């Protein structure tokens, strides 16, 4: 986040967006939604890579629900 964004309160930011033309507001919403999707995708990729690494290191077990319950109760 840039320094300029830090100096605005959330309310100031909302008011600034509300003062924009409707088309610009719509464009901003689309841009923010795309960035959120990109960040979630990047987080998912990182989680998948970490899980694959854990599996390769032998830190992950495969099994049924019954296997899991047995491990938890042992």
Buried (B, 14 or more C-beta within 10 A) or exposed (E): EEEEEEEEEEEEEEEEEEEEEEEEEEEEEEEEEEEEEEEEEEEEEEEEEEEEEEEEEEEEEEEEEEEEEEEEEE
